[in-house]
Amino acid sequence: MKWVKSSFSEASGNNCVEIAQNKHLIAIRDSKNPKLPWATVGRAAWSRFAHAVAEERLP
């Protein structure tokens, strides 16, 4: 898997989440502990989440 970090992450790059994607799923992991298990969500759920964050609709 190719993991990527947000372009908004800090310079040290260890205080953020990383994502990897394939045809059906988005995998999410903590950049501080990349060897720990990661979570997966469907692409549609990730898209809704990302849009909600961008539009500041989360509590």
mmCIF file of the N, C-alpha and C atoms, coordinates in Angstrom:
data_MODEL
# 
_entry.id   MODEL 
# 
loop_
_atom_site.group_PDB 
_atom_site.id 
_atom_site.type_symbol 
_atom_site.label_atom_id 
_atom_site.label_alt_id 
_atom_site.label_comp_id 
_atom_site.label_asym_id 
_atom_site.label_entity_id 
_atom_site.label_seq_id 
_atom_site.pdbx_PDB_ins_code 
_atom_site.Cartn_x 
_atom_site.Cartn_y 
_atom_site.Cartn_z 
_atom_site.occupancy 
_atom_site.B_iso_or_equiv 
_atom_site.pdbx_formal_charge 
_atom_site.auth_seq_id 
_atom_site.auth_comp_id 
_atom_site.auth_asym_id 
_atom_site.auth_atom_id 
_atom_site.pdbx_PDB_model_num 
ATOM 1   N N  . MET A 1 1  ? 0.837   -1.182 0.000  1.00 0.00 ? 1  MET A N  1 
ATOM 2   C CA . MET A 1 1  ? 0.000   0.000  0.000  1.00 0.00 ? 1  MET A CA 1 
ATOM 3   C C  . MET A 1 1  ? 0.875   1.236  0.000  1.00 0.00 ? 1  MET A C  1 
ATOM 4   N N  . LYS A 1 2  ? 0.434   2.232  -0.686 1.00 0.00 ? 2  LYS A N  1 
ATOM 5   C CA . LYS A 1 2  ? 1.140   3.509  -0.686 1.00 0.00 ? 2  LYS A CA 1 
ATOM 6   C C  . LYS A 1 2  ? 0.398   4.456  0.257  1.00 0.00 ? 2  LYS A C  1 
ATOM 7   N N  . TRP A 1 3  ? 1.047   4.795  1.354  1.00 0.00 ? 3  TRP A N  1 
ATOM 8   C CA . TRP A 1 3  ? 0.463   5.679  2.358  1.00 0.00 ? 3  TRP A CA 1 
ATOM 9   C C  . TRP A 1 3  ? 0.831   7.120  2.047  1.00 0.00 ? 3  TRP A C  1 
ATOM 10  N N  . VAL A 1 4  ? -0.130  8.034  2.225  1.00 0.00 ? 4  VAL A N  1 
ATOM 11  C CA . VAL A 1 4  ? 0.116   9.458  2.000  1.00 0.00 ? 4  VAL A CA 1 
ATOM 12  C C  . VAL A 1 4  ? -0.387  10.254 3.197  1.00 0.00 ? 4  VAL A C  1 
ATOM 13  N N  . LYS A 1 5  ? 0.238   11.410 3.403  1.00 0.00 ? 5  LYS A N  1 
ATOM 14  C CA . LYS A 1 5  ? -0.152  12.326 4.474  1.00 0.00 ? 5  LYS A CA 1 
ATOM 15  C C  . LYS A 1 5  ? -0.737  13.586 3.856  1.00 0.00 ? 5  LYS A C  1 
ATOM 16  N N  . SER A 1 6  ? -1.506  14.281 4.626  1.00 0.00 ? 6  SER A N  1 
ATOM 17  C CA . SER A 1 6  ? -2.066  15.548 4.189  1.00 0.00 ? 6  SER A CA 1 
ATOM 18  C C  . SER A 1 6  ? -0.963  16.566 3.944  1.00 0.00 ? 6  SER A C  1 
ATOM 19  N N  . SER A 1 7  ? -1.164  17.408 2.966  1.00 0.00 ? 7  SER A N  1 
ATOM 20  C CA . SER A 1 7  ? -0.212  18.495 2.727  1.00 0.00 ? 7  SER A CA 1 
ATOM 21  C C  . SER A 1 7  ? -0.270  19.520 3.857  1.00 0.00 ? 7  SER A C  1 
ATOM 22  N N  . PHE A 1 8  ? -1.280  19.421 4.723  1.00 0.00 ? 8  PHE A N  1 
ATOM 23  C CA . PHE A 1 8  ? -1.413  20.329 5.858  1.00 0.00 ? 8  PHE A CA 1 
ATOM 24  C C  . PHE A 1 8  ? -0.729  19.794 7.112  1.00 0.00 ? 8  PHE A C  1 
ATOM 25  N N  . SER A 1 9  ? -0.135  18.605 7.053  1.00 0.00 ? 9  SER A N  1 
ATOM 26  C CA . SER A 1 9  ? 0.517   18.050 8.237  1.00 0.00 ? 9  SER A CA 1 
ATOM 27  C C  . SER A 1 9  ? 1.762   18.860 8.564  1.00 0.00 ? 9  SER A C  1 
ATOM 28  N N  . GLU A 1 10 ? 2.155   18.815 9.832  1.00 0.00 ? 10 GLU A N  1 
ATOM 29  C CA . GLU A 1 10 ? 3.311   19.608 10.258 1.00 0.00 ? 10 GLU A CA 1 
ATOM 30  C C  . GLU A 1 10 ? 4.602   19.069 9.646  1.00 0.00 ? 10 GLU A C  1 
ATOM 31  N N  . ALA A 1 11 ? 5.639   19.849 9.713  1.00 0.00 ? 11 ALA A N  1 
ATOM 32  C CA . ALA A 1 11 ? 6.914   19.516 9.067  1.00 0.00 ? 11 ALA A CA 1 
ATOM 33  C C  . ALA A 1 11 ? 7.485   18.178 9.531  1.00 0.00 ? 11 ALA A C  1 
ATOM 34  N N  . SER A 1 12 ? 7.367   17.880 10.828 1.00 0.00 ? 12 SER A N  1 
ATOM 35  C CA . SER A 1 12 ? 7.913   16.612 11.318 1.00 0.00 ? 12 SER A CA 1 
ATOM 36  C C  . SER A 1 12 ? 7.121   15.426 10.788 1.00 0.00 ? 12 SER A C  1 
ATOM 37  N N  . GLY A 1 13 ? 5.866   15.674 10.406 1.00 0.00 ? 13 GLY A N  1 
ATOM 38  C CA . GLY A 1 13 ? 5.054   14.635 9.792  1.00 0.00 ? 13 GLY A CA 1 
ATOM 39  C C  . GLY A 1 13 ? 4.613   13.509 10.695 1.00 0.00 ? 13 GLY A C  1 
ATOM 40  N N  . ASN A 1 14 ? 4.737   13.686 12.014 1.00 0.00 ? 14 ASN A N  1 
ATOM 41  C CA . ASN A 1 14 ? 4.340   12.580 12.887 1.00 0.00 ? 14 ASN A CA 1 
ATOM 42  C C  . ASN A 1 14 ? 3.192   12.946 13.815 1.00 0.00 ? 14 ASN A C  1 
ATOM 43  N N  . ASN A 1 15 ? 2.387   13.877 13.416 1.00 0.00 ? 15 ASN A N  1 
ATOM 44  C CA . ASN A 1 15 ? 1.234   14.280 14.203 1.00 0.00 ? 15 ASN A CA 1 
ATOM 45  C C  . ASN A 1 15 ? 0.014   14.356 13.293 1.00 0.00 ? 15 ASN A C  1 
ATOM 46  N N  . CYS A 1 16 ? -0.207  13.287 12.563 1.00 0.00 ? 16 CYS A N  1 
ATOM 47  C CA . CYS A 1 16 ? -1.307  13.307 11.607 1.00 0.00 ? 16 CYS A CA 1 
ATOM 48  C C  . CYS A 1 16 ? -1.736  11.881 11.287 1.00 0.00 ? 16 CYS A C  1 
ATOM 49  N N  . VAL A 1 17 ? -2.711  11.779 10.445 1.00 0.00 ? 17 VAL A N  1 
ATOM 50  C CA . VAL A 1 17 ? -3.118  10.470 9.951  1.00 0.00 ? 17 VAL A CA 1 
ATOM 51  C C  . VAL A 1 17 ? -2.597  10.311 8.537  1.00 0.00 ? 17 VAL A C  1 
ATOM 52  N N  . GLU A 1 18 ? -2.473  9.069  8.128  1.00 0.00 ? 18 GLU A N  1 
ATOM 53  C CA . GLU A 1 18 ? -2.084  8.749  6.762  1.00 0.00 ? 18 GLU A CA 1 
ATOM 54  C C  . GLU A 1 18 ? -3.206  7.916  6.157  1.00 0.00 ? 18 GLU A C  1 
ATOM 55  N N  . ILE A 1 19 ? -3.376  8.028  4.862  1.00 0.00 ? 19 ILE A N  1 
ATOM 56  C CA . ILE A 1 19 ? -4.364  7.196  4.195  1.00 0.00 ? 19 ILE A CA 1 
ATOM 57  C C  . ILE A 1 19 ? -3.725  6.453  3.031  1.00 0.00 ? 19 ILE A C  1 
ATOM 58  N N  . ALA A 1 20 ? -4.315  5.333  2.717  1.00 0.00 ? 20 ALA A N  1 
ATOM 59  C CA . ALA A 1 20 ? -3.959  4.553  1.529  1.00 0.00 ? 20 ALA A CA 1 
ATOM 60  C C  . ALA A 1 20 ? -5.286  4.120  0.924  1.00 0.00 ? 20 ALA A C  1 
ATOM 61  N N  . GLN A 1 21 ? -5.317  3.963  -0.367 1.00 0.00 ? 21 GLN A N  1 
ATOM 62  C CA . GLN A 1 21 ? -6.584  3.592  -0.984 1.00 0.00 ? 21 GLN A CA 1 
ATOM 63  C C  . GLN A 1 21 ? -6.409  2.540  -2.065 1.00 0.00 ? 21 GLN A C  1 
ATOM 64  N N  . ASN A 1 22 ? -7.480  1.803  -2.261 1.00 0.00 ? 22 ASN A N  1 
ATOM 65  C CA . ASN A 1 22 ? -7.546  0.894  -3.389 1.00 0.00 ? 22 ASN A CA 1 
ATOM 66  C C  . ASN A 1 22 ? -8.890  1.121  -4.071 1.00 0.00 ? 22 ASN A C  1 
ATOM 67  N N  . LYS A 1 23 ? -9.291  0.220  -4.898 1.00 0.00 ? 23 LYS A N  1 
ATOM 68  C CA . LYS A 1 23 ? -10.514 0.402  -5.682 1.00 0.00 ? 23 LYS A CA 1 
ATOM 69  C C  . LYS A 1 23 ? -11.763 0.551  -4.811 1.00 0.00 ? 23 LYS A C  1 
ATOM 70  N N  . HIS A 1 24 ? -11.794 -0.107 -3.653 1.00 0.00 ? 24 HIS A N  1 
ATOM 71  C CA . HIS A 1 24 ? -13.007 -0.152 -2.841 1.00 0.00 ? 24 HIS A CA 1 
ATOM 72  C C  . HIS A 1 24 ? -12.904 0.482  -1.461 1.00 0.00 ? 24 HIS A C  1 
ATOM 73  N N  . LEU A 1 25 ? -11.700 0.575  -0.902 1.00 0.00 ? 25 LEU A N  1 
ATOM 74  C CA . LEU A 1 25 ? -11.552 0.991  0.489  1.00 0.00 ? 25 LEU A CA 1 
ATOM 75  C C  . LEU A 1 25 ? -10.513 2.087  0.675  1.00 0.00 ? 25 LEU A C  1 
ATOM 76  N N  . ILE A 1 26 ? -10.682 2.810  1.775  1.00 0.00 ? 26 ILE A N  1 
ATOM 77  C CA . ILE A 1 26 ? -9.688  3.765  2.252  1.00 0.00 ? 26 ILE A CA 1 
ATOM 78  C C  . ILE A 1 26 ? -9.177  3.222  3.580  1.00 0.00 ? 26 ILE A C  1 
ATOM 79  N N  . ALA A 1 27 ? -7.874  3.101  3.721  1.00 0.00 ? 27 ALA A N  1 
ATOM 80  C CA . ALA A 1 27 ? -7.260  2.670  4.980  1.00 0.00 ? 27 ALA A CA 1 
ATOM 81  C C  . ALA A 1 27 ? -6.705  3.910  5.671  1.00 0.00 ? 27 ALA A C  1 
ATOM 82  N N  . ILE A 1 28 ? -6.860  3.967  6.988  1.00 0.00 ? 28 ILE A N  1 
ATOM 83  C CA . ILE A 1 28 ? -6.445  5.128  7.775  1.00 0.00 ? 28 ILE A CA 1 
ATOM 84  C C  . ILE A 1 28 ? -5.576  4.632  8.921  1.00 0.00 ? 28 ILE A C  1 
ATOM 85  N N  . ARG A 1 29 ? -4.427  5.287  9.125  1.00 0.00 ? 29 ARG A N  1 
ATOM 86  C CA . ARG A 1 29 ? -3.552  4.904  10.238 1.00 0.00 ? 29 ARG A CA 1 
ATOM 87  C C  . ARG A 1 29 ? -2.933  6.138  10.876 1.00 0.00 ? 29 ARG A C  1 
ATOM 88  N N  . ASP A 1 30 ? -2.414  5.946  12.075 1.00 0.00 ? 30 ASP A N  1 
ATOM 89  C CA . ASP A 1 30 ? -1.735  6.991  12.836 1.00 0.00 ? 30 ASP A CA 1 
ATOM 90  C C  . ASP A 1 30 ? -0.276  7.044  12.387 1.00 0.00 ? 30 ASP A C  1 
ATOM 91  N N  . SER A 1 31 ? 0.185   8.203  11.973 1.00 0.00 ? 31 SER A N  1 
ATOM 92  C CA . SER A 1 31 ? 1.566   8.320  11.491 1.00 0.00 ? 31 SER A CA 1 
ATOM 93  C C  . SER A 1 31 ? 2.599   8.071  12.594 1.00 0.00 ? 31 SER A C  1 
ATOM 94  N N  . LYS A 1 32 ? 2.212   8.249  13.864 1.00 0.00 ? 32 LYS A N  1 
ATOM 95  C CA . LYS A 1 32 ? 3.149   8.007  14.968 1.00 0.00 ? 32 LYS A CA 1 
ATOM 96  C C  . LYS A 1 32 ? 3.370   6.517  15.213 1.00 0.00 ? 32 LYS A C  1 
ATOM 97  N N  . ASN A 1 33 ? 2.392   5.701  14.851 1.00 0.00 ? 33 ASN A N  1 
ATOM 98  C CA . ASN A 1 33 ? 2.455   4.258  15.103 1.00 0.00 ? 33 ASN A CA 1 
ATOM 99  C C  . ASN A 1 33 ? 2.057   3.476  13.852 1.00 0.00 ? 33 ASN A C  1 
ATOM 100 N N  . PRO A 1 34 ? 2.819   3.578  12.787 1.00 0.00 ? 34 PRO A N  1 
ATOM 101 C CA . PRO A 1 34 ? 2.410   2.962  11.521 1.00 0.00 ? 34 PRO A CA 1 
ATOM 102 C C  . PRO A 1 34 ? 2.345   1.437  11.535 1.00 0.00 ? 34 PRO A C  1 
ATOM 103 N N  . LYS A 1 35 ? 2.948   0.796  12.524 1.00 0.00 ? 35 LYS A N  1 
ATOM 104 C CA . LYS A 1 35 ? 2.907   -0.671 12.578 1.00 0.00 ? 35 LYS A CA 1 
ATOM 105 C C  . LYS A 1 35 ? 1.651   -1.198 13.273 1.00 0.00 ? 35 LYS A C  1 
ATOM 106 N N  . LEU A 1 36 ? 0.925   -0.311 13.954 1.00 0.00 ? 36 LEU A N  1 
ATOM 107 C CA . LEU A 1 36 ? -0.323  -0.727 14.593 1.00 0.00 ? 36 LEU A CA 1 
ATOM 108 C C  . LEU A 1 36 ? -1.391  -0.983 13.528 1.00 0.00 ? 36 LEU A C  1 
ATOM 109 N N  . PRO A 1 37 ? -2.446  -1.722 13.878 1.00 0.00 ? 37 PRO A N  1 
ATOM 110 C CA . PRO A 1 37 ? -3.524  -1.955 12.907 1.00 0.00 ? 37 PRO A CA 1 
ATOM 111 C C  . PRO A 1 37 ? -4.154  -0.638 12.459 1.00 0.00 ? 37 PRO A C  1 
ATOM 112 N N  . TRP A 1 38 ? -4.675  -0.641 11.257 1.00 0.00 ? 38 TRP A N  1 
ATOM 113 C CA . TRP A 1 38 ? -5.333  0.547  10.737 1.00 0.00 ? 38 TRP A CA 1 
ATOM 114 C C  . TRP A 1 38 ? -6.812  0.268  10.545 1.00 0.00 ? 38 TRP A C  1 
ATOM 115 N N  . ALA A 1 39 ? -7.580  1.330  10.375 1.00 0.00 ? 39 ALA A N  1 
ATOM 116 C CA . ALA A 1 39 ? -9.021  1.229  10.138 1.00 0.00 ? 39 ALA A CA 1 
ATOM 117 C C  . ALA A 1 39 ? -9.287  1.334  8.645  1.00 0.00 ? 39 ALA A C  1 
ATOM 118 N N  . THR A 1 40 ? -10.366 0.729  8.201  1.00 0.00 ? 40 THR A N  1 
ATOM 119 C CA . THR A 1 40 ? -10.767 0.870  6.804  1.00 0.00 ? 40 THR A CA 1 
ATOM 120 C C  . THR A 1 40 ? -12.209 1.330  6.740  1.00 0.00 ? 40 THR A C  1 
ATOM 121 N N  . VAL A 1 41 ? -12.503 2.129  5.736  1.00 0.00 ? 41 VAL A N  1 
ATOM 122 C CA . VAL A 1 41 ? -13.865 2.586  5.467  1.00 0.00 ? 41 VAL A CA 1 
ATOM 123 C C  . VAL A 1 41 ? -14.098 2.508  3.965  1.00 0.00 ? 41 VAL A C  1 
ATOM 124 N N  . GLY A 1 42 ? -15.359 2.446  3.588  1.00 0.00 ? 42 GLY A N  1 
ATOM 125 C CA . GLY A 1 42 ? -15.700 2.455  2.175  1.00 0.00 ? 42 GLY A CA 1 
ATOM 126 C C  . GLY A 1 42 ? -15.417 3.822  1.558  1.00 0.00 ? 42 GLY A C  1 
ATOM 127 N N  . ARG A 1 43 ? -15.247 3.830  0.262  1.00 0.00 ? 43 ARG A N  1 
ATOM 128 C CA . ARG A 1 43 ? -14.931 5.081  -0.431 1.00 0.00 ? 43 ARG A CA 1 
ATOM 129 C C  . ARG A 1 43 ? -16.053 6.108  -0.279 1.00 0.00 ? 43 ARG A C  1 
ATOM 130 N N  . ALA A 1 44 ? -17.313 5.675  -0.318 1.00 0.00 ? 44 ALA A N  1 
ATOM 131 C CA . ALA A 1 44 ? -18.438 6.609  -0.184 1.00 0.00 ? 44 ALA A CA 1 
ATOM 132 C C  . ALA A 1 44 ? -18.450 7.248  1.206  1.00 0.00 ? 44 ALA A C  1 
ATOM 133 N N  . ALA A 1 45 ? -18.217 6.443  2.240  1.00 0.00 ? 45 ALA A N  1 
ATOM 134 C CA . ALA A 1 45 ? -18.182 6.976  3.607  1.00 0.00 ? 45 ALA A CA 1 
ATOM 135 C C  . ALA A 1 45 ? -17.034 7.961  3.772  1.00 0.00 ? 45 ALA A C  1 
ATOM 136 N N  . TRP A 1 46 ? -15.874 7.640  3.209  1.00 0.00 ? 46 TRP A N  1 
ATOM 137 C CA . TRP A 1 46 ? -14.727 8.542  3.295  1.00 0.00 ? 46 TRP A CA 1 
ATOM 138 C C  . TRP A 1 46 ? -15.035 9.859  2.590  1.00 0.00 ? 46 TRP A C  1 
ATOM 139 N N  . SER A 1 47 ? -15.672 9.782  1.451  1.00 0.00 ? 47 SER A N  1 
ATOM 140 C CA . SER A 1 47 ? -16.014 10.987 0.696  1.00 0.00 ? 47 SER A CA 1 
ATOM 141 C C  . SER A 1 47 ? -16.955 11.883 1.504  1.00 0.00 ? 47 SER A C  1 
ATOM 142 N N  . ARG A 1 48 ? -17.972 11.278 2.132  1.00 0.00 ? 48 ARG A N  1 
ATOM 143 C CA . ARG A 1 48 ? -18.892 12.068 2.963  1.00 0.00 ? 48 ARG A CA 1 
ATOM 144 C C  . ARG A 1 48 ? -18.147 12.705 4.131  1.00 0.00 ? 48 ARG A C  1 
ATOM 145 N N  . PHE A 1 49 ? -17.269 11.948 4.777  1.00 0.00 ? 49 PHE A N  1 
ATOM 146 C CA . PHE A 1 49 ? -16.485 12.469 5.896  1.00 0.00 ? 49 PHE A CA 1 
ATOM 147 C C  . PHE A 1 49 ? -15.600 13.628 5.446  1.00 0.00 ? 49 PHE A C  1 
ATOM 148 N N  . ALA A 1 50 ? -14.866 13.450 4.362  1.00 0.00 ? 50 ALA A N  1 
ATOM 149 C CA . ALA A 1 50 ? -13.957 14.491 3.875  1.00 0.00 ? 50 ALA A CA 1 
ATOM 150 C C  . ALA A 1 50 ? -14.719 15.763 3.520  1.00 0.00 ? 50 ALA A C  1 
ATOM 151 N N  . HIS A 1 51 ? -15.887 15.618 2.893  1.00 0.00 ? 51 HIS A N  1 
ATOM 152 C CA . HIS A 1 51 ? -16.686 16.801 2.560  1.00 0.00 ? 51 HIS A CA 1 
ATOM 153 C C  . HIS A 1 51 ? -17.192 17.495 3.824  1.00 0.00 ? 51 HIS A C  1 
ATOM 154 N N  . ALA A 1 52 ? -17.607 16.729 4.824  1.00 0.00 ? 52 ALA A N  1 
ATOM 155 C CA . ALA A 1 52 ? -18.076 17.318 6.078  1.00 0.00 ? 52 ALA A CA 1 
ATOM 156 C C  . ALA A 1 52 ? -16.956 18.087 6.771  1.00 0.00 ? 52 ALA A C  1 
ATOM 157 N N  . VAL A 1 53 ? -15.747 17.547 6.755  1.00 0.00 ? 53 VAL A N  1 
ATOM 158 C CA . VAL A 1 53 ? -14.599 18.247 7.346  1.00 0.00 ? 53 VAL A CA 1 
ATOM 159 C C  . VAL A 1 53 ? -14.331 19.534 6.582  1.00 0.00 ? 53 VAL A C  1 
ATOM 160 N N  . ALA A 1 54 ? -14.299 19.453 5.271  1.00 0.00 ? 54 ALA A N  1 
ATOM 161 C CA . ALA A 1 54 ? -14.003 20.630 4.447  1.00 0.00 ? 54 ALA A CA 1 
ATOM 162 C C  . ALA A 1 54 ? -15.045 21.727 4.635  1.00 0.00 ? 54 ALA A C  1 
ATOM 163 N N  . GLU A 1 55 ? -16.284 21.328 4.860  1.00 0.00 ? 55 GLU A N  1 
ATOM 164 C CA . GLU A 1 55 ? -17.366 22.304 5.034  1.00 0.00 ? 55 GLU A CA 1 
ATOM 165 C C  . GLU A 1 55 ? -17.600 22.658 6.498  1.00 0.00 ? 55 GLU A C  1 
ATOM 166 N N  . GLU A 1 56 ? -16.734 22.170 7.382  1.00 0.00 ? 56 GLU A N  1 
ATOM 167 C CA . GLU A 1 56 ? -16.812 22.436 8.821  1.00 0.00 ? 56 GLU A CA 1 
ATOM 168 C C  . GLU A 1 56 ? -18.182 22.079 9.388  1.00 0.00 ? 56 GLU A C  1 
ATOM 169 N N  . ARG A 1 57 ? -18.702 20.914 9.003  1.00 0.00 ? 57 ARG A N  1 
ATOM 170 C CA . ARG A 1 57 ? -20.008 20.458 9.474  1.00 0.00 ? 57 ARG A CA 1 
ATOM 171 C C  . ARG A 1 57 ? -19.909 19.435 10.594 1.00 0.00 ? 57 ARG A C  1 
ATOM 172 N N  . LEU A 1 58 ? -18.728 19.219 11.138 1.00 0.00 ? 58 LEU A N  1 
ATOM 173 C CA . LEU A 1 58 ? -18.578 18.262 12.236 1.00 0.00 ? 58 LEU A CA 1 
ATOM 174 C C  . LEU A 1 58 ? -18.656 18.987 13.570 1.00 0.00 ? 58 LEU A C  1 
ATOM 175 N N  . PRO A 1 59 ? -19.246 18.327 14.586 1.00 0.00 ? 59 PRO A N  1 
ATOM 176 C CA . PRO A 1 59 ? -19.347 18.985 15.906 1.00 0.00 ? 59 PRO A CA 1 
ATOM 177 C C  . PRO A 1 59 ? -17.993 19.140 16.570 1.00 0.00 ? 59 PRO A C  1 
# 
